[in-house]
Amino acid sequence: MATSDSAQILEGQRVILSKIENSEKMLANRIDRMEQEFQKTIDFVCKQQKENTDRIEQLEVRFCVLERHLIDQENRSKRDNLVFSGIPESFDTQEKLTAEVLRIIAEKMNVKQQISVERCHRLGGVRRGDRSKPRLTVIKFSFYCDRMSVWNQRRELKASGYFVQEHFAKEVEEKRQKLLPVMYECRQKGRRATLVQD
């Protein structure tokens, strides 16, 4: 009877061991399947990340191209403009301001031809209180040849208190500001140097 009990205990242990082994195999299979699914998910995410990175790079390139085109269009829209500085704020209406600009062009710059101005306005808002430094004045000429006639006479304004400069997009102005010290340095060394666009 003791052997029969031992045999039954041994048989029960074999059954339990077999169940444990089966559970272990099932668990190992489930872990394998989960690892495979996890690897597939990782591969998918990596692929998506690469595609997104490539797309972002393409969009950045397109953005840069569009930004350059936009700046170019802005510069083209301003090519008929010149910016005058030094015109007092006392010319507070557009008509008075335009008349003063035309007077400066005729008398101070010695431009003899009839100049046609499409519009004339100040840059920036009205300054409260401090009016000692007048705002810049933008002049849009009706014809590019009129603009060039005035631009070619800009040196006539030396020592007059008035200055004239070309009108560019903000990005180009920032580049030009960085290049000015280089231009002045070249001029001090006796070289001819000018800024052209940006």
C-alpha positions in Angstrom: 0.0 0.0 0.0 2.9 2.3 0.7 4.2 1.6 -2.8 0.9 2.2 -4.3 0.6 5.6 -2.4 4.2 6.4 -3.5 3.2 5.5 -7.1 0.2 7.7 -6.9 2.2 10.6 -5.4 4.8 10.1 -8.1 2.2 10.0 -10.8 0.5 13.1 -9.4 3.9 14.9 -9.4 4.5 13.8 -13.0 1.1 15.2 -14.0 1.8 18.5 -12.2 5.3 18.6 -13.7 3.8 18.0 -17.2 1.2 20.8 -16.6 4.0 23.1 -15.5 6.1 22.2 -18.5 3.0 22.8 -20.8 2.3 26.1 -19.1 6.0 27.0 -19.5 5.9 26.2 -23.2 2.6 28.1 -23.7 4.1 31.1 -21.8 7.3 30.9 -23.8 5.2 30.8 -27.0 3.2 33.8 -25.8 6.4 35.7 -25.0 7.8 34.8 -28.4 4.7 36.1 -30.1 4.7 39.2 -28.0 8.4 39.8 -28.8 7.6 39.4 -32.5 4.6 41.8 -32.2 6.8 44.2 -30.3 9.5 44.0 -32.9 7.0 44.6 -35.6 5.7 47.6 -33.7 9.3 48.9 -33.3 10.0 48.4 -37.0 6.8 50.2 -37.9 7.5 53.1 -35.6 11.1 53.3 -36.9 9.9 53.3 -40.5 7.3 56.0 -39.7 9.9 58.0 -37.9 12.2 57.8 -40.9 9.4 58.7 -43.3 8.4 61.7 -41.1 12.0 62.8 -40.8 12.4 62.7 -44.6 9.1 64.6 -45.0 10.1 67.2 -42.5 13.5 67.7 -44.4 11.6 68.0 -47.7 9.2 70.5 -46.1 12.1 72.5 -44.6 13.7 72.7 -48.1 10.4 73.8 -49.6 9.9 76.3 -46.8 13.4 77.8 -47.5 12.7 78.0 -51.2 9.3 79.6 -50.6 10.9 82.0 -48.1 13.5 83.0 -50.7 10.8 83.5 -53.3 8.7 85.6 -50.8 11.7 87.8 -50.0 12.5 88.2 -53.7 8.9 89.2 -54.4 9.0 91.7 -51.5 12.2 93.2 -52.9 10.7 93.4 -56.4 7.6 95.2 -55.0 10.0 97.7 -53.4 12.3 98.3 -56.4 10.5 101.5 -57.3 10.9 102.8 -53.7 13.5 104.9 -52.1 13.7 105.8 -48.3 14.5 109.3 -47.3 15.6 110.2 -43.8 15.9 113.6 -42.1 12.6 115.0 -43.3 11.0 116.8 -40.2 7.8 115.5 -38.7 6.2 118.9 -39.3 5.1 117.7 -42.7 2.3 115.8 -41.2 -0.1 115.2 -44.2 0.7 113.0 -47.2 0.3 116.0 -49.6 2.8 118.2 -47.5 5.2 115.3 -47.2 5.1 114.5 -51.0 5.6 118.2 -51.8 8.6 118.4 -49.4 10.2 115.2 -51.0 9.7 116.7 -54.5 11.3 120.0 -53.3 14.3 118.1 -51.9 14.7 116.1 -55.1 14.5 119.3 -57.3 16.5 121.7 -55.1 18.9 119.7 -53.1 19.5 116.8 -55.5 19.4 118.9 -58.7 17.1 116.5 -60.5 15.7 118.7 -63.3 13.2 116.3 -64.9 9.5 116.1 -63.8 9.3 113.3 -61.2 6.1 111.3 -60.8 5.5 109.9 -57.3 2.8 107.2 -56.8 2.7 107.6 -53.0 4.7 108.8 -50.1 4.4 107.8 -46.5 6.2 107.5 -43.2 7.5 104.2 -41.8 6.3 103.2 -38.4 3.8 104.8 -36.1 3.6 108.3 -34.7 6.1 108.8 -31.9 4.6 110.3 -28.8 6.6 113.1 -27.1 10.1 112.8 -28.7 9.9 114.1 -32.3 13.6 115.1 -32.5 14.4 112.1 -34.7 11.9 112.0 -37.6 10.6 108.8 -39.0 11.8 107.5 -42.3 9.9 108.4 -45.4 9.1 105.9 -48.2 8.6 107.2 -51.7 7.2 105.0 -54.4 7.9 106.4 -57.8 5.5 105.8 -60.7 8.4 104.9 -63.0 11.6 103.1 -62.3 13.6 105.5 -64.5 12.4 108.4 -62.1 13.6 106.4 -59.2 17.0 105.8 -60.8 17.4 109.5 -61.7 16.9 110.4 -58.0 19.1 107.5 -56.8 22.0 108.5 -59.1 21.9 112.0 -57.6 22.0 110.8 -54.0 25.6 112.2 -53.4 24.2 115.7 -53.9 22.6 115.3 -50.4 26.0 115.3 -48.7 26.0 117.8 -45.7 22.3 118.6 -46.3 20.9 116.6 -43.4 18.9 114.4 -45.7 19.8 110.9 -46.7 18.4 108.5 -49.2 18.7 104.7 -49.3 17.2 101.8 -51.2 14.2 100.0 -49.8 14.6 96.2 -49.2 12.9 93.4 -47.3 13.7 93.1 -43.6 15.8 90.0 -44.1 17.9 91.8 -46.8 18.3 94.8 -44.6 19.6 92.6 -41.8 22.2 91.0 -44.1 23.2 94.4 -45.4 23.7 95.7 -41.8 26.1 92.8 -41.2 28.0 93.5 -44.4 28.4 97.2 -43.8 31.5 96.9 -41.5 33.1 94.7 -44.1 32.4 97.3 -46.9 33.8 100.2 -44.7 36.9 98.2 -43.9 37.5 97.5 -47.6 37.1 101.2 -48.4 39.6 102.1 -45.6 42.1 99.9 -47.4 41.6 101.8 -50.6 39.4 99.2 -52.4 36.2 100.1 -54.1 33.3 98.4 -52.3 29.6 98.7 -52.6 26.6 96.6 -51.4 24.5 95.2 -54.2 21.1 93.8 -53.0 22.2 91.2 -50.3 
